[in-house]
């Protein structure tokens, strides 16, 4: 499992109310998690919903956010973000499907583009009110007159904005019901999850005012889902798709070991519980016990690549490099096209005093992974692998790509120029030129 800090720019839904005064963009730094098993499970839930909505599913457009709150949202380019708290707190994959169906409704309805247009309109209204306020102050000579104009205009804008957003959320709820029906899934999970949100709001002392909100009041939405459930003919539960294991895995990685062992005690003989315990023991530095738990899991399911992945991680982080490499190799053998498994195997190879042939294998694995998941860490490993093969131009280029993704475009520019000076192949020279153009564009905007 990889934890990554990444800047997410552009427009997102849901948006906070500050867009009225800063409507051009909503950008924040999110802590994103990359995990092959979790993404595979999510993909199995998302694919049929996207298909029913007429949306192309691309695994790279789905992102897991390290956040314990109950939330999911969409952003530019059909990007779907799902909080870890949403998965951990869902009691069934059907609840998760309901949340995803709602967000799919936003994409299907074109709400991101429409929101951009609406934000531009709000920006123009806000500017007009500011000009009008200045005129009022100039004519009357009183600042309070200007303030009255500003407050009145902003109140009107906010009322208009919240009404518009509420309509979009109702539209997404309605779309979610249709998508669940189209995929023969019950809306019961959507209802159950909405009740969780209502309960959480009550516990947190949140009183939902019909004025300051963009979603319909939770109890109103609960009534809508109850009505749809009563009329629904889709009673089919969403398949598990490994949901319980992923839920246990995320809980174990993201919570203190003691909390995990209380939630998944030794008396629970289920695979999900054993999975969580092995991770908790690993985090407690009880490596031998953790490996025994993992080996027991492998004995129960010898064709599960993710158990070998966990074994590889424990062995790699305890310095047993050759054994870690063997475990990761088995994981890749079982799931050859999984980019995150390829990255882990490449890392183990590079830590294992690699020969020229080993370094070339790492290069192949990393280039393959980058085609599917262009992660910054992969570029860093690729730079090292190319250097071991003696390809200094490619090593400098890969280092430049890593530096760019790390936010240091000045270093990236130096590394790209160095790569260009090292007589790269024609194919690599084109890549370097493309990178230099991207860096030039970034420099012009900075």
N, C-alpha and C positions, 0 to 999 in steps of 0.2 A: 504494500500500500504506500502510495507516494503523496505527501502533503506539499502543496504548491501554493505560493502567494502569487496572485496574478491580478493585474489591473484590468478591470472590465469596463470598457467605455461604451458610450452610446446610450440609447434609450432602453429603459427597463419597465416592465409592468410587474408588480404594482410600483407606483411612484409616490413619494412623500409630497406633502402640500407645498413644500418650498419651491416646487417648479413654477409657482405663480410669479415668484420674484427672480428665479433663475431657470427659465424654461428651456434653455438651449440644449442641455444634456444632463444626464444623471450618471455620474461615474463614481465608483467606489472600489476600494481594494477588497477583494473577496479571498478567503482562504479556501482553495479548491483541493479536493482529494481525487487522486486517480487510482482506481482499483478495478482491475479487469473483471473480477467476479461480480462486483456490484453493478458495473456498467452492462454486463451481459444480462443480468436479471432485469434491470430497468429496460433494456432494449426489447426484451420479450414482452413486456407490458406495453411499451410505447409503440412498437411497430404496427400492431393491428389498429390502434387508435389513430395513428397518423395516416395509415392506409385508408381507413374509413373517411378521414377528413380530406383526403386527396393531397396529403403533404408527403414529400420525399423524406424518408428517415435516413439521417447520417449520424453514425455513432459519435463523431467528433463534435456534434452540436448539443450533446447532452452533458451537463456538468453537475458534479456533486459538490455542494457547498458545505464546508465544515461549520455548521451552525445548529445549535440544539433546538431552535424555535421551529414551530409548525409553519412551514412556508414553502412555496414554490413560485417561480415567476419565469416570464419569457423576456427575451431581449432581441436586439437587431439580428437579422439573419436566421430567424427561427431557432435561436439558441434557447434551450430549456434548462433552467437551473432548479435543482431539487435539494433542499436542506437535509442534512443527515438526520436532524430531529424529526422530520416528516416520516422517514423510513423507520426509525427506531420506535417512534410512538404509534405507528400504525399497527393495528392488531391483525390485519390480514392484507394480502396482496390486492384484494378488492378495494380496500380503502385507498391504497396507493394509486390504483387504477382510476378511482374517482377524481383524485387530486390532479393526476396527469391529464385526464379527460377535460377538466376545466381549463387547464393551461393550453391544451390543444385547441380548445374553443377560441381562445384569444388569437392564436396563430391563424386558424381557419377564418376568423372574422376580420383579419387584417388590422387588428387593433393597434399594433406597433406603429404602422405607417399613419393611421388615422390620428394616433396620439401625437405624433410629431407635428402634423398639420395643426391640431388643436393647440399644442403648446406655442406654435408660432403665432396663432391668433391671439392667445393670451398675452404673449409678449407685446404684441402691437397694442392691445387694449391697455396693458399696464403702462406702456410708454405714453399713450394718449392721455391717460389719467394724470401722469406726472406733468405733462405739458399744461393740461388744464389747471392743475393745482398751482403751477408756477404763475399762470395768468391771473388766477384768483388772488394770489398773494400780492402780485404787482399792482392790481387794481385797488385792492382794499388796504394794502400795506400791513396786513395781519397774517402771521404765520398760522394761526389757528384756522383760518379760512382754508388755507392750502391743505392742512391736515384733515379737515372735514371732507374735502373733495377726495383726497387720497383714500381715506377709510371707506367712504361710500362706494368708490369705484372698486376697491379691492374686495369689499364684501360682495358686491354684485358678481365680480369675476369668480370668486371662490364658490359662490352658490351655483353659478352656471357650470363651473368645472366639476364640482362634486356630483351634480345631477347627470352630467355627461358620462362621467366615469362609472356611476352606479348603473346606468343603462348598459354600458359595456360589460360589467360584471354579471348582470342578469342575462345578457346575451350569451356569455361564456357558460353560465350555468345551464341554460337551455340547450346549448350545443353539446355540453357534456352528457346530458341525458340522452340525446339522440345518438351520440357516438357510442355510449355504453350499450344502448339498445342494438345498434348496428353490429356490434361485436359480441352480442348475446351475453352481456355481463350485467349483473344486477346493480341497481343504483343504491343498494343497501349500504355499501361501503362509503359512498359519498355522504350519505346521511349520518352514518356513525362518526365519520371524521369531523363533520361540521359540528356535531354535538361535543366532540372533544375540544374544538376551538371555543365553543360557547362556555364550556366548563373552565377552560384555561383563562378566558377573559374574566369570568366571575371570580376565580381564585386570585387573579392579579388585580382585582378591583377596577377593571376597565369597564366604564359605562359607555356603551355605544350610542352616541348622539346621531340622530338622522342628519344633522347639519355637517359636522366635521367627520365625514367618512367618504370613502370612494366605493366600498362594497355595500351591498344591501345589508341592513341590520341582520346579524346572525340568526336571530329567531325567525325572521322573515324567510331566510334561505332554508332553514330547517323545515318550515311549513311547506315550502315549495318542493323539497326533496321527499318529504313524507307523502305528499300528494302523488308525486311521480312513482314512488315505490308502490303505493296502493294500486296504481293503474298499470304497473309494469308487468309484462309477460316474460321478461328475461330474468329467470331465477338462477341462472348458472353462475357459480362462484368463479372468480378469476383463479387460474391454476397457480400453484405455489411458486414455480419457476426458481426455486432455491431461496425464496424470500426469507424464511425463518433463519437460514444459515447466514445470509447476508446481514440480517438484522442483528444476530448474535455477534457476528464478526465486527461490525461497526461499533456496537456497544462496547465490546472488549477493547478495541483500539482507542476509543475516545473517552473512556471512563477509567477511574482508578481501579487497579486489579482487585482490591478488596470488595468493591461494589459489584464487579463482574462475578466474583466467586459467590457472593450472596445471591445474586439473581440467577446464576446457573450453578447450583451446588452439585457436589459429587453424586448425590442421590439421583440426579437427572441423567439418565443413560442415553438420552437422545444425541444425535450427531451434532445438532446445532449447539447444544450445551457443552459437549466435549470440545468443539471447535473454539468456543468462547473461553473455556478454561485453559486450553493450550496457549492462547494468546495472553491471558492474564498471568500465567506462570512464566511465560517469556518476559513479560514486562516486570515481573518480580525478580528477574535474573535467576530463576530456578530452571536453568537450561536443560538439565538432564530430565527433569520431570516434564517439562514442556515437550521435549523430543519424544518421550514415551507416549504422551497423549497424541502427538501427531502421528507417530508410527502406528498407534492403535487405530486412528482414523484411516490411514492408508490401508491397513489390513482389512478394514470394513469396506472401503471403496478404493481399490487399487488403480482405478482409471480416472480418478478425480485430480485434475492438474493443479487445483488450488491448494490441496493438501501438500503436494510436493513444493509448491511455491512458498508456503509458510515454513516448511522444513528448510528450504534453501535460505530463507531470510534468517532463521535462527542460526544456522550453521555459518553463514557469511558473517554475521555480526559477532560471532564468537571465535572468529579466526580460522574456522575449519573450511578453508577455501575450496580445496579439491572436492570435498564431500558436498559443499554448497553447489558447486558447478554441476555435479552429477544430479542433484535434486532438481535444479533449474532446467537441466537438459531434459530430464524426464517430463517436466511440466510442459516444455516446448514441444517435445515429441507428441504429447497427448493433445496439445492445442497449438499447432504450428504457426497460425496466423495471428496470434494474440500479441499485439505490440508491446504491452507492458511486461509480459513474460519474456519476450525477446530482449527487452532492455535489461531485465534482471540477469538473464543468462550472459549477455555481453559484459555486464559489469563484473560478474564472477570470473569470466574468462580473462578480463584485463587485470584482475587481482591475482591471477594464478601464474605469475611469471610467464607470460604468453610467448610462444614461438611466433615466427612470421606467419605460419599457417593459422595459428590461433587468432592473431591480430586481424588477418583477412576475414576470418569467420565473424569476428566481432563487428567489423566494418559492414559486412553483409547483413547481419542481424539488425544493426542500428539503422542502416539505410532503409531496410524493410519496415521497421517500426515507424520511422519518420514519415513514410508515405501515408500511414494511417493515423498516427498521433504525433504531430510535430512539437514535442516537448523540449524545453530548453536543456534539461539534464541530458537528453539524448545527444544533443549537439556537443556538449562538453565531453561525453564519453567518446563520441565519434572523432573529435579532434585528437584525443589521446590515441585512439586506435589507428588513425591515419599516420600519426607521427611514428608509431611503432613499425608501420609498413614502409616508412621512408618517404611517404608522399607529403612533403612539407607544405606544398601549395594547398592541398585539400585540408590539411590539418589547420592551417591559418584561416581558411574559409569557414570551416566548421566552428572554430573558436570565435570568429566574427559573428556568426549566426547566434551563438550562445550569448555573447556580450550584448547583442541587440535585444535579445529577449530578457536580459538581466537589467535592461534600462540604461546601459552605458554605451550610447551610440558613438561617442568620440573614440573610445577604445575599439569599438567594432569597425569604425572607419579606418583606423590605423591597421588593424588586422586584415581587413579586406584589401587594402592597398598593398600590404606585404604579400598577400596571396597572389595578387595580380603580377607582382614583380618576380615571382618564382617560376615563371614559364609554365603556367597551368595548361592542361589539355584544352582543346577548343570548347568542349562541352562544359568544363568547369569554368572557363573564362566567361562564358555567357551567364552562368550563375553568379559569378563575382560581379559582373557588370549590373545585373539585376539588383543585387544587394546594395551596390554603391548608389544606384538610383533611388532605392528606398531610403537609404541613409541621407541622401541629398534632400529628399522631400521632408524627412523628419527635421533636418537642420533648418530648412526654410520656415518651418512652422514653429520652431522653438524660439 
